[in-house]
Amino acid sequence: MTQPQPYPVLWPVPTRWADNDHYGHVNNVTYYSYFDTAVNAWLISATGTDIRNLHAIGVVAQTSCKFLGSISFPDMLQVGIRIARLGNSSINYELAIFRDAGQSLELVATGTFTHVYVDEQTRKPVPIPAVIRAAAEPLVVAEATGS
């Protein structure tokens, strides 16, 4: 299987029975759940820590999705993750959802996802925790385009 470029991480996400809507395909709002699941699961894996226990939490400030194809249960997906911008208190992710077709990946959606790190108590912006910054830095892609 060839890895799509330039997404340095591909995170597996299965579709679920409940993801399909009345029309027999995955409902549009579910794509945002796939983005959220892939980014946070990757963060937990890459940092080796439970990100829910950090002094700062990443809240989603903005997200978008461009639909390019249809998916349906029981499709297996790969979510491509790269970082377009790593700021002081925010991370701008660019994401892609691919249907895993065995020997190839079919692009079905692209999107953006912005985490802003805030103090868990005051909800005021704070610097990105060091453990998250260290995990995120290798995913910054100079040619990220703002999908």
N, CA and C of each residue as an Amber inpcrd file, in Angstrom:
protein
   441
   0.8580000  -1.1790000   0.0000000   0.0000000   0.0000000   0.0000000
   0.8920000   1.2270000   0.0000000   0.6120000   2.1740000  -0.8420000
   1.3910000   3.4050000  -0.8760000   0.7650000   4.4300000   0.0430000
   1.6380000   5.1660000   0.7330000   1.1470000   6.1930000   1.6460000
   0.9700000   7.4920000   0.8900000  -0.2130000   8.0950000   0.9850000
  -0.4310000   9.3860000   0.3310000   0.5080000  10.4310000   0.9060000
   0.9420000  11.3250000   0.0710000   1.8180000  12.3890000   0.5170000
   1.0520000  13.6920000   0.4240000   1.3300000  14.6570000   1.1950000
   2.3550000  14.7040000   2.2290000   1.7820000  14.5760000   3.6440000
   1.0340000  13.5610000   3.9240000   0.5020000  13.3330000   5.2660000
   1.4530000  12.3870000   6.0050000   2.2380000  12.9060000   6.9500000
   3.2290000  12.0630000   7.6230000   2.6200000  10.9970000   8.5300000
   1.3680000  11.1550000   8.9110000   0.6990000  10.1590000   9.7520000
  -0.5830000   9.7200000   9.0620000  -0.8100000   8.4150000   9.0730000
  -2.1040000   7.8500000   8.6770000  -2.6370000   7.1180000   9.9000000
  -3.8120000   7.5440000  10.3860000  -4.3920000   6.9420000  11.5850000
  -5.6260000   6.1270000  11.1920000  -5.6710000   4.8420000  11.5670000
  -6.8230000   4.0090000  11.1970000  -8.0700000   4.3550000  12.0140000
  -9.1840000   4.4570000  11.3170000 -10.4800000   4.7070000  11.9660000
 -11.5150000   3.8570000  11.2400000 -12.1610000   2.9290000  11.9380000
 -13.2010000   2.1360000  11.2730000 -14.5260000   2.8980000  11.2440000
 -15.3050000   2.6540000  10.2040000 -16.6790000   3.1570000  10.2440000
 -17.4670000   2.2440000  11.1850000 -18.6020000   2.7560000  11.6520000
 -19.4670000   1.9830000  12.5580000 -20.8490000   1.8510000  11.9210000
 -21.5500000   0.8330000  12.3170000 -22.9150000   0.6020000  11.8420000
 -23.7650000   1.8650000  11.9870000 -23.6390000   2.5200000  13.1290000
 -24.4640000   3.6980000  13.4270000 -24.0720000   4.9350000  12.6170000
 -22.9400000   4.8880000  11.9030000 -22.4950000   6.0490000  11.1200000
 -23.3450000   6.2710000   9.8700000 -23.9430000   5.2110000   9.3470000
 -24.7390000   5.3370000   8.1240000 -26.0470000   6.0630000   8.4170000
 -26.4500000   6.8840000   7.4570000 -27.7280000   7.5800000   7.6090000
 -28.7930000   6.8960000   6.7550000 -29.9290000   7.5050000   6.6690000
 -31.0700000   6.9550000   5.9370000 -30.7440000   6.6900000   4.4650000
 -29.7800000   7.4410000   3.9250000 -29.4350000   7.3130000   2.5150000
 -28.3880000   6.2250000   2.2550000 -27.9450000   5.5350000   3.3200000
 -27.0340000   4.4100000   3.1670000 -25.5650000   4.7580000   3.0990000
 -25.2310000   6.0110000   3.4140000 -23.8190000   6.3840000   3.4700000
 -23.5370000   7.0740000   4.7990000 -22.2540000   7.2560000   5.1050000
 -21.8740000   7.9160000   6.3530000 -22.3590000   9.3590000   6.3160000
 -23.0640000   9.7500000   7.3600000 -23.6030000  11.1030000   7.4550000
 -22.4760000  12.1260000   7.5440000 -22.6990000  13.2970000   6.9530000
 -21.6580000  14.3270000   6.8790000 -21.0810000  14.7250000   8.2380000
 -21.8800000  14.8070000   9.2770000 -21.3480000  15.2440000  10.5760000
 -20.3720000  14.2330000  11.1640000 -20.4670000  12.9890000  10.7470000
 -19.6040000  11.9400000  11.2830000 -18.1540000  12.1240000  10.8490000
 -17.9290000  12.7600000   9.6990000 -16.5650000  13.0090000   9.2390000
 -15.8000000  13.8400000  10.2780000 -16.4860000  14.7620000  10.9250000
 -15.8490000  15.5790000  11.9600000 -15.4460000  14.7210000  13.1610000
 -16.2420000  13.7260000  13.4610000 -15.9040000  12.7890000  14.5240000
 -14.6480000  11.9910000  14.1620000 -14.5290000  11.6130000  12.9000000
 -13.3250000  10.9000000  12.4670000 -12.0910000  11.7840000  12.6290000
 -12.2100000  13.0680000  12.2680000 -11.0870000  13.9990000  12.4550000
 -10.6920000  14.0610000  13.9250000 -11.6840000  14.2830000  14.7830000
 -11.4510000  14.4190000  16.2260000 -10.8260000  13.1480000  16.8030000
 -11.3580000  12.0060000  16.4180000 -10.8460000  10.7230000  16.9010000
  -9.4000000  10.5140000  16.4720000  -9.1050000  10.7510000  15.1960000
  -7.7500000  10.5230000  14.6900000  -6.7350000  11.4530000  15.3530000
  -7.0440000  12.7380000  15.4400000  -6.0940000  13.6920000  16.0250000
  -5.8350000  13.3610000  17.4930000  -6.8780000  13.1450000  18.2600000
  -6.6770000  12.8980000  19.6920000  -6.0610000  11.5290000  19.9750000
  -6.4370000  10.5100000  19.2120000  -5.8080000   9.1930000  19.3870000
  -4.3300000   9.2690000  19.0220000  -4.0140000   9.9750000  17.9370000
  -2.6180000  10.1510000  17.5530000  -1.8560000  10.9100000  18.6460000
  -2.4380000  11.9750000  19.1820000  -1.7720000  12.7390000  20.2470000
  -1.4570000  11.8560000  21.4590000  -2.4100000  11.0340000  21.8600000
  -2.1890000  10.1410000  23.0020000  -1.0560000   9.1640000  22.6940000
  -1.0660000   8.5950000  21.4960000  -0.0300000   7.6480000  21.1030000
   1.3340000   8.3290000  20.9820000   1.3810000   9.4640000  20.3020000
   2.6490000  10.1460000  20.0290000   3.2890000  10.7270000  21.2830000
   2.4670000  11.1470000  22.2350000   3.0180000  11.7410000  23.4560000
   3.2520000  10.7060000  24.5410000   2.5980000   9.5620000  24.4400000
   2.7160000   8.5470000  25.4830000   2.0800000   8.9730000  26.7870000
   1.1340000   9.8990000  26.7010000   0.4700000  10.4040000  27.9010000
  -1.0310000  10.5200000  27.6620000  -1.7790000  10.5290000  28.7380000
  -3.2140000  10.7630000  28.6340000  -3.4120000  12.2740000  28.5770000
  -3.6870000  12.7870000  27.3930000  -3.7690000  14.2310000  27.1970000
  -4.8820000  14.8710000  28.0200000  -5.8180000  14.0670000  28.5010000
  -6.9000000  14.6100000  29.3330000  -6.3950000  15.0320000  30.6990000
  -5.1950000  14.5740000  31.0750000  -4.6430000  14.8930000  32.3920000
  -3.6260000  16.0230000  32.3770000  -3.4560000  16.6920000  31.2500000
  -2.5230000  17.8180000  31.1750000  -3.1610000  19.0730000  31.7590000
  -2.3190000  20.0380000  32.1370000  -2.8260000  21.3000000  32.7000000
  -3.5820000  22.1330000  31.6660000  -3.2670000  21.8870000  30.3910000
  -3.9310000  22.6070000  29.3030000  -4.6730000  21.5940000  28.4380000
  -5.8280000  22.0020000  27.9630000  -6.6150000  21.1240000  27.1030000
  -6.7680000  21.7660000  25.7220000  -6.8150000  20.9150000  24.7090000
  -7.0130000  21.4030000  23.3500000  -8.4960000  21.4240000  23.0280000
  -9.0230000  22.6100000  22.8110000 -10.4230000  22.7380000  22.4070000
 -10.4670000  23.0700000  20.9190000 -11.4650000  22.5650000  20.2490000
 -11.5890000  22.8150000  18.8200000 -12.1960000  24.1940000  18.6110000
 -11.4390000  25.0540000  17.9410000 -11.8980000  26.4170000  17.6850000
 -12.4700000  26.5630000  16.2830000 -12.0360000  25.6810000  15.3870000
 -12.5090000  25.7680000  14.0060000 -12.3040000  24.4230000  13.3310000
 -13.2300000  24.0760000  12.4540000 -13.1000000  22.8530000  11.6800000
 -13.8450000  23.0260000  10.3640000 -13.3830000  22.3020000   9.3440000
 -14.0600000  22.3380000   8.0460000 -13.8680000  20.9950000   7.3630000
 -14.7190000  20.7300000   6.3740000 -14.6200000  19.4740000   5.6350000
 -15.0890000  19.6950000   4.1950000 -14.3090000  19.1570000   3.2590000
 -14.6960000  19.1440000   1.8440000 -14.9040000  17.6850000   1.4640000
 -16.1170000  17.3570000   1.0330000 -16.4890000  15.9850000   0.7190000
 -16.1780000  15.6830000  -0.7420000 -15.4250000  14.6070000  -0.9610000
 -14.9880000  14.2510000  -2.3140000 -15.5230000  12.9010000  -2.7640000
 -16.0470000  12.1330000  -1.8350000 -16.5640000  10.8160000  -2.1580000
 -17.4400000  10.3220000  -1.0320000 -18.0810000   9.2070000  -1.2670000
 -18.9950000   8.6460000  -0.2830000 -18.3710000   7.4230000   0.3740000
 -18.6410000   7.2520000   1.6670000 -18.2080000   6.0640000   2.3980000
 -19.4050000   5.4700000   3.1170000 -19.2760000   4.2090000   3.4770000
 -20.3800000   3.5100000   4.1240000 -19.8210000   2.4000000   4.9950000
 -20.5300000   2.0740000   6.0780000 -20.1610000   0.9220000   6.8920000
 -20.2160000  -0.3200000   6.0050000 -19.2310000  -1.1830000   6.0240000
 -18.1220000  -1.3700000   6.9570000 -16.7630000  -0.8820000   6.4400000
 -16.7180000   0.2400000   5.7000000 -15.4380000   0.7440000   5.1910000
 -14.4400000   0.9640000   6.3160000 -13.1860000   0.6510000   6.0160000
 -12.0750000   0.9630000   6.9170000 -11.4290000   2.2250000   6.3650000
 -11.1000000   3.1340000   7.2630000 -10.5610000   4.4320000   6.8570000
  -9.1510000   4.6360000   7.3980000  -8.4320000   5.5250000   6.7440000
  -7.1610000   6.0350000   7.2270000  -7.3050000   7.5560000   7.2040000
  -6.9910000   8.2050000   8.3230000  -7.0500000   9.6630000   8.3740000
  -5.6300000  10.1950000   8.3110000  -5.3530000  10.9330000   7.2500000
  -4.0530000  11.5650000   7.0980000  -3.9830000  12.8010000   7.9740000
  -2.8480000  12.9510000   8.6630000  -2.6710000  14.0840000   9.5790000
  -1.3690000  14.8010000   9.2350000  -1.4650000  16.1180000   9.0890000
  -0.2900000  16.9760000   8.9610000  -0.6130000  18.2970000   9.6430000
   0.4020000  19.0880000   9.8890000   0.2050000  20.3590000  10.5790000
   0.6310000  21.4900000   9.6570000  -0.3080000  22.4040000   9.4150000
  -0.0500000  23.5650000   8.5710000   0.5920000  24.6900000   9.3650000
   0.2560000  24.7960000  10.6570000   0.7960000  25.8700000  11.4900000
   0.8420000  25.4110000  12.9350000   1.9960000  25.6180000  13.5460000
   2.1870000  25.3280000  14.9630000   2.4810000  26.6510000  15.6460000
   1.4630000  27.1880000  16.3190000   1.6010000  28.4950000  16.9530000
   2.0060000  28.3900000  18.4070000   1.8050000  29.4630000  19.1490000
   2.1120000  29.4870000  20.5770000   1.0690000  28.7140000  21.3770000
  -0.2030000  28.9410000  21.0590000  -1.2790000  28.2700000  21.7990000
  -2.2220000  27.4800000  20.8890000  -1.9180000  27.4060000  19.5980000
  -2.8220000  26.7020000  18.6920000  -2.0570000  25.8510000  17.6810000
  -2.7640000  24.8250000  17.2090000  -2.2500000  23.9470000  16.1650000
  -3.3010000  23.8700000  15.0720000  -2.8980000  24.1670000  13.8320000
  -3.7890000  24.0550000  12.6880000  -3.4420000  22.7730000  11.9360000
  -4.3380000  21.8070000  12.0210000  -4.1630000  20.5340000  11.3340000
  -4.8110000  20.5930000   9.9660000  -4.2140000  19.8870000   9.0200000
  -4.8540000  19.5960000   7.7510000  -5.0150000  18.0870000   7.7170000
  -6.2040000  17.6420000   7.3400000  -6.5500000  16.2280000   7.4360000
  -7.1160000  15.7280000   6.1160000  -7.0190000  14.4390000   5.9280000
  -7.6160000  13.7990000   4.7640000  -8.1700000  12.4540000   5.2040000
  -9.3450000  12.1210000   4.7140000  -9.9300000  10.8060000   4.9960000
  -9.8220000   9.9750000   3.7250000  -9.2180000   8.7960000   3.8920000
  -9.0390000   7.8630000   2.7910000  -9.7950000   6.5800000   3.0900000
 -10.4770000   6.0430000   2.0960000 -11.0510000   4.7000000   2.2040000
  -9.9170000   3.7310000   1.9130000  -9.7310000   2.7800000   2.8210000
  -8.6950000   1.7700000   2.6600000  -9.2410000   0.6700000   1.7600000
  -8.7270000   0.6180000   0.5330000  -9.2090000  -0.3590000  -0.4470000
  -8.2460000  -1.5360000  -0.5920000  -7.4790000  -1.8110000   0.4370000
  -6.5490000  -2.9380000   0.4080000  -5.1960000  -2.5680000  -0.1500000
  -5.0920000  -2.4560000  -1.4710000  -3.8230000  -2.1190000  -2.1120000
  -3.6950000  -0.6290000  -2.4090000  -4.7460000   0.1290000  -2.1670000
  -4.7060000   1.5670000  -2.4500000  -5.6140000   2.2980000  -1.4650000
  -5.4260000   3.5970000  -1.4270000  -6.2620000   4.4570000  -0.5960000
  -6.9850000   5.4330000  -1.5010000  -8.2920000   5.5510000  -1.2900000
  -9.1090000   6.4680000  -2.0840000  -9.4520000   7.6860000  -1.2390000
  -9.0700000   8.8650000  -1.7000000  -9.3590000  10.1070000  -0.9900000
 -10.8580000  10.3960000  -1.0520000 -11.4980000  10.5550000   0.1280000
 -12.9360000  10.8250000   0.1590000 -13.2800000  12.1620000   0.8030000
 -12.3230000  12.7660000   1.5340000 -12.5940000  14.0660000   2.1530000
 -11.2800000  14.7020000   2.5890000 -11.2670000  16.0250000   2.6010000
 -10.1610000  16.7780000   3.1850000 -10.7590000  17.7700000   4.1730000
  -9.9570000  18.1940000   5.1230000 -10.4910000  19.1330000   6.0930000
  -9.4210000  19.8180000   6.9110000  -9.8820000  20.7200000   7.7500000
  -9.0170000  21.4280000   8.6840000  -9.5860000  21.2820000  10.0880000
  -8.6980000  21.4720000  11.0500000  -9.0640000  21.2560000  12.4500000
  -8.0890000  22.0870000  13.2750000  -8.5750000  23.0170000  14.0610000
  -7.7010000  23.8640000  14.8730000  -7.9470000  23.6110000  16.3480000
  -6.8760000  23.1990000  17.0300000  -6.9010000  23.0790000  18.4890000
  -6.3240000  24.3630000  19.0740000  -7.0150000  24.9600000  20.0240000
  -6.4670000  26.0460000  20.8220000  -6.3150000  25.4970000  22.2330000
  -5.1300000  25.6490000  22.7910000  -4.8740000  25.1390000  24.1370000
  -5.2440000  26.1950000  25.1640000  -6.0480000  25.7510000  26.1290000
  -6.5420000  26.6350000  27.1790000  -6.2930000  25.9860000  28.5330000
  -6.2020000  26.8180000  29.5610000  -6.0840000  26.3240000  30.9290000
  -7.3550000  25.5580000  31.2630000  -7.1940000  24.3860000  31.8710000
  -8.3600000  23.5460000  32.1410000  -9.3680000  24.2010000  33.0810000
  -8.9250000  25.1240000  33.9330000  -9.8280000  25.7870000  34.8770000
 -10.3900000  27.0970000  34.3240000  -9.4950000  27.9870000  33.8550000
  -9.9320000  29.3240000  33.4470000 -10.4250000  29.3990000  32.0080000
 -10.0560000  28.4110000  31.2020000 -10.3700000  28.3730000  29.7720000
  -9.7270000  29.5260000  28.9990000  -8.6880000  30.1110000  29.5490000
  -7.9160000  31.1600000  28.8720000  -6.7910000  30.4980000  28.0850000
  -6.4550000  31.0230000  26.8880000  -5.3770000  30.4340000  26.0960000
  -4.0470000  30.3930000  26.8600000  -3.3350000  29.2830000  26.6800000
  -2.0180000  29.0720000  27.2910000  -1.1130000  28.4410000  26.2300000
   0.2010000  28.4670000  26.4510000   1.1000000  27.8190000  25.4900000
   0.8020000  26.3260000  25.3570000   1.0450000  25.8070000  24.1680000
   0.8830000  24.3760000  23.9090000   1.7940000  23.6200000  24.8710000
   1.3020000  22.6080000  25.5680000   2.1610000  21.8340000  26.4660000
   3.3730000  21.2660000  25.7090000   4.5220000  21.2470000  26.3880000
   5.7830000  20.8250000  25.7610000   5.6860000  19.4360000  25.1460000
   5.0250000  18.5070000  25.8190000   4.9250000  17.1380000  25.3060000
   4.1320000  17.0990000  23.9980000   3.1380000  17.9480000  23.8660000
   2.3530000  18.0080000  22.6300000   3.1410000  18.7130000  21.5390000
   3.8220000  19.7940000  21.8730000   4.6450000  20.5080000  20.8880000
   5.7110000  19.5730000  20.3130000   6.3590000  18.7980000  21.1730000
   7.4050000  17.8780000  20.7200000   6.8440000  16.8330000  19.7480000
   5.6430000  16.3460000  20.0040000   5.0160000  15.3690000  19.1140000
   4.5770000  16.0240000  17.8050000   4.1350000  17.2750000  17.8830000
   3.5730000  17.9600000  16.7210000   4.6340000  18.4630000  15.7430000
   5.7750000  18.8670000  16.2420000   6.7860000  19.4900000  15.3770000
   7.1410000  18.6720000  14.1400000   7.3230000  17.3480000  14.2420000
   7.6660000  16.5850000  13.0360000   6.5540000  16.5370000  11.9840000
   5.3380000  16.9020000  12.3410000   4.2200000  16.8510000  11.3970000
   3.9880000  18.1590000  10.6620000   4.7690000  19.1980000  10.9920000
   4.6250000  20.4750000  10.3030000   5.1400000  20.2830000   8.8820000
   4.2770000  20.5870000   7.9200000   4.5900000  20.3940000   6.5070000
   4.6390000  21.7650000   5.8490000   5.8130000  22.1030000   5.3300000
   6.0080000  23.4230000   4.7210000   5.0460000  23.6810000   3.5680000
   4.7420000  22.6340000   2.7910000   3.8770000  22.8410000   1.6350000
   2.4020000  22.6300000   1.9340000   2.0260000  22.6180000   3.2410000
   0.6090000  22.4890000   3.5920000  -0.1480000  23.6350000   2.9230000
  -1.3360000  23.3190000   2.4260000  -2.0120000  24.2440000   1.5330000
  -3.3060000  24.8560000   2.0300000  -3.8010000  24.4590000   3.1730000
  -5.0860000  24.9760000   3.6190000  -6.2340000  24.2930000   2.9120000
  -6.2810000  22.9690000   3.0070000  -7.2910000  22.1300000   2.3200000
  -8.6770000  22.6980000   2.4340000
